[in-house]
Amino acid sequence: MLASTVPNIRAYHPAFAYEIACIVQEGLRRMFVDQEDYFYYLTLENENYPMPAMPEAVEEGILRGLYKFRPAPERRELHVQLFGSSAILREALRAAEILEERYHVSSDVWSATS
């Protein structure tokens, strides 16, 4: 929240290694190749958890700050959108499992990187 008050900062809270890779690659391009006056702030966690493969065509969403990480396998009559950022994204994924198994509610899970 505080970072949003600085006009030339790009703040991110990635959950997975591929998100970090996209953000760092874009940061290097903008700051060193394009010589833009930005700096990047990444909040990283030290929790040990499996890193998934990068879904197709999510680069733009990662950089914009939001993308659909996992769509519902089957959309039910009761359907919700779940959002998570950084390590909390794993909890959103677990919530999606609980909603499906116990309450038959489908959900799309979104990663909020910024």
DORO-814426 format. One record per residue (C-alpha): residue in three letters; x, y, z. Coordinates in pm, whole numbers, padded with zeros to 5 digits, always signed. Layout:
alaXYZ;...
This chain:
met+00000+00000+00000;leu+00271+00244+00096;ala+00462+00170-00223;ser+00170+00300-00429;thr+00250+00653-00309;val+00583+00650-00496;pro+00515+00726-00865;asn+00812+00541-01016;ile+00801+00223-00807;arg+00668-00109-00929;ala+00576-00323-00627;tyr+00506-00695-00662;his+00417-00984-00432;pro+00482-01295-00642;ala+00382-01644-00534;phe+00586-01857-00774;ala+00933-01863-00928;tyr+00805-01805-01282;glu+00631-01486-01163;ile+00960-01362-01018;ala+01138-01447-01345;cys+00884-01249-01552;ile+00902-00948-01321;val+01284-00942-01304;gln+01315-00983-01681;glu+01073-00694-01740;gly+01249-00482-01478;leu+01588-00536-01637;arg+01450-00449-01979;arg+01278-00130-01863;met+01555-00002-01636;phe+01866-00099-01833;val+01766-00145-02197;asp+01497+00124-02219;gln+01667+00345-01956;glu+01334+00417-01781;asp+01345+00575-01437;tyr+01178+00298-01234;phe+01271+00076-00948;tyr+01117-00251-00844;tyr+01013-00373-00500;leu+00950-00746-00464;thr+00815-00906-00148;leu+00957-01257-00134;glu+00886-01531+00119;asn+01109-01812+00241;glu+00839-02079+00262;asn+00934-02404+00094;tyr+00658-02524-00138;pro+00642-02681-00486;met+00668-02445-00781;pro+00420-02515-01061;ala+00492-02477-01430;met+00396-02142-01576;pro+00050-02144-01736;glu+00033-02034-02098;ala-00007-01667-02188;val+00008-01520-01835;glu+00309-01288-01871;glu+00101-00975-01931;gly-00125-01050-01634;ile+00174-01110-01407;leu+00316-00769-01496;arg-00022-00593-01476;gly-00076-00743-01130;leu-00351-01004-01175;tyr-00402-01320-01378;lys-00614-01633-01362;phe-00384-01900-01221;arg-00632-02186-01222;pro-00975-02183-01384;ala-01242-02408-01239;pro-01230-02754-01401;glu-01608-02741-01430;arg-01826-02436-01370;arg-02111-02515-01131;glu-02428-02321-01057;leu-02255-02181-00749;his-01927-02029-00862;val-01684-01789-00695;gln-01363-01603-00772;leu-01075-01651-00524;phe-00776-01417-00510;gly-00442-01471-00343;ser-00108-01299-00332;ser+00237-01430-00247;ala+00232-01730-00009;ile-00141-01678+00058;leu-00219-01797-00295;arg-00166-02151-00168;glu-00444-02094+00086;ala-00675-01975-00191;leu-00601-02298-00378;arg-00683-02500-00065;ala-01003-02298-00019;ala-01101-02388-00376;glu-01058-02757-00294;ile-01267-02727+00023;leu-01543-02534-00155;glu-01559-02798-00429;glu-01540-03105-00205;arg-01768-02998+00078;tyr-02007-02748-00078;his-02000-02821-00453;val-01898-02464-00529;ser-01663-02418-00823;ser-01402-02144-00825;asp-01146-01971-01040;val-00823-01891-00855;trp-00641-01569-00940;ser-00286-01466-00854;ala-00257-01101-00750;thr+00108-01020-00811;ser+00074-00647-00751;
